[in-house]
């Protein structure tokens, strides 16, 4: 049996990648396994999977927003380190 059959069934029944991601998390899957599962089940690129993980986890509303927040935080840290 396919190791991702449960998630493929969810996709077939209309579940979004975000819903399938959350199901993987609830089942105790490790992050790298969830990445692989989403890529196999939905045929997603790594960039697309990263977006799904950021949005589905509630970290940010988009990957772009998340990256902008990281850049702002890095800039603030660099400002604090300057004498």
Secondary structure, 3 states (H helix, E strand, C coil): CCCCHHHHHHHHCCCCHHHHHHHHHHCCCCHHHHHHHHHHHHCCCHHHHHHHHHHHCCCCCCHHHHHHHHHHHHHHHHHHHCC
